[in-house]
Amino acid sequence: MSCTGCKDGAGFDLAITMAFQPIVDVTAGTVFAYEALVRGQDGGGAGAVLSQVSADNRYAFDQLCRTTAIGLAADLDMAASGANLSINFLP
């Protein structure tokens, strides 16, 4: 498989999305990061998605999570807030 095929999650056929959990600095009262948490496109939790990950498709899943999280964060203009992005998809 070429790098071009891997980077978009080819080989992992379950549609996913991300939930963005704010991480708050309680002293300053500001959001300093968002944690991207994998979710099923149908609203399913992380467990439903992770149960579909195997040794054979783990790399494709990893790449799909990264590109999905970064793409959604860009669509939501999260960079404008100055907050960091943490991607959490494998326990």
N, C-alpha and C positions, 0 to 999 in steps of 0.2 A: 504494500500500500504506500502510495506517495504521500509526502507531507501535505500536499494540497488537499488530498482526500481526507486526511486525518483532522485537519484544523477545523472543519465545519461539523464534525461529529458523525460523518458517514460511518455506518456500521452500528449505530445505536438508534433503533427505530421507534422508540417511545418519545412522544412529544413532551417536552418539559417547559416549565417556566420557573421564575424565581420569586420568592417573597423577600422583601428587604426589611430587615429588623434594624432599627436604629440602635446604636451603641452610644450611650449618653455619658458625658463627663458630669457627674452629679454635683461636683463642686462648682463648676462653671455654669451648669445648666444648659449645656450645648451638646449637639450631636457631633461627635468627632469621627464617626465611621458608620457605615451600614454593612451588615452582614447579609450576603446573598445566600439564601437557603433554597435548595432545590425542592420543587413541587411538581406534581403531575399537571399537565395542561388542563385536565378535567377537574382540577381542584383537589386531587389526591395528595396525601401527605408524602413526606420523604420516604417512608417505609415502602409504600407502593412502588415508588420509582427505584429505590435501591434494591428491591427484590428482583429486579430485571437485570441488574448488573452482574456480569460474570467475568472470569479471567479473560475470556475471548473478546469482550466488548468494553472492558474497563478503560482503555486508552481513548476510544471513541467517546465514551460517556464523559470522561474527564475534559476532553476538548469541547464537547457540546456544552457542558456546564460553564466553562470559561467564556466561550464566545457568546452564549446566551446572557450570562450575568453582565458582561461588559457592554453588550449591545443594549440591553434593557436599561442599564445605568446611564448610558449615553442618551437614550431616548428620553429618559426622565430628567436629563440635565443635572445629574447629581454632582458633577464636577463643580458646578457653580456654587454649591454650598461649601466647598473646600473640605468636605468630609472624605475620608478614605473609604475604600471598598475592600471588604474581606469576603472571599468566596468559600463557602462551606458546603461540600456536597458528599464527602466520604467520611464516615465516622472514624 
